Amino acid sequence: MHDSIEGAPMETTLTVRLSERESAALKKLSKATGKSRSEIVREAIRNETFRARLTSLRAKLLPRARAAGWLTEDDIFREMS
């Protein structure tokens, strides 16, 4: 079996306990999107991993941006223009 987005073989099975409400929401989302419950969960993990990486990068870069005088997006656009 292959992940439809990444193309990598599936190697791990994870069992997740969901509340009745979470399970119903996942089933409803699956039906509405035409995606399997597994694909929705994999997508959520990828999204959260990406979000965590962005947060980490922001924490590292924010002091440098402030030191350069970049406090807003307008500051960055002004310097790049």
N, C-alpha and C positions, 0 to 999 in steps of 0.2 A: 504494500500500500504506500502511496506517495502523498505528501502534502501538496494540495493543488496550487498553492501560491509559491512556495519555496522549491518544490520539486525534490526535496530530500526525503529519503525513506523514513517512515515512522518507526521509532525504536522504543518508545516508552509509553506505557499505559498508566494513566493517573486516575484514581478514583476520588471524586469530590463529593462531599456531602452538601446538599442544598436544602434549604427550607422549602416548604410547600410553595410559598410565594415565589421564591427564586426559580424553582423548577417550572412553575407555571409560566413565569415571565420568559424563561429560556425557550420553552416549547412554543409559546406564542411568537417570539422573535424568529424562531426557526421556521415556523409556518409562513410568517409574513415575508421573510427574505429568501426562502427557498434554500437556505443553507442548513447543513446538519448542525446539531447541537455541538458536536466536537469542533467543527470549523468555527463556530461562533466563539467558543472558549479559546481556541488557538489564536484567533484574531484578537480577542480581548487581551491575551497574554502578550502578544506582539505589540499591541498599542500601549499597554502599561509599561512594557520594557522600554519602548521608545520614549515615552513620557518621562520615565525615570532617568534615562540618559540625558534628555534635554535639561531636566532639573539639575542634574549633576554638572553639566557643562555650564549652565547659567551661573551656578554658585562659583565655579572656577573663574569664569570670565567677567563677572560683574565687577569685582574690584579693579581689574585692568581697564574696563570701560569707564568706570568712574574716574580713575586716574587720568584717563585721556580726555576727560570732560564730557563724556557721552552719558547724559542722564535720561534722554528721551530718544525716541526713534527719529525725531526731527533733527537732533544733534548729529546722528549718524548720517542721515540723508544729506544734511547741509555739508558735511565734510566729504562725502562721496561724490557730490555733484560738481 
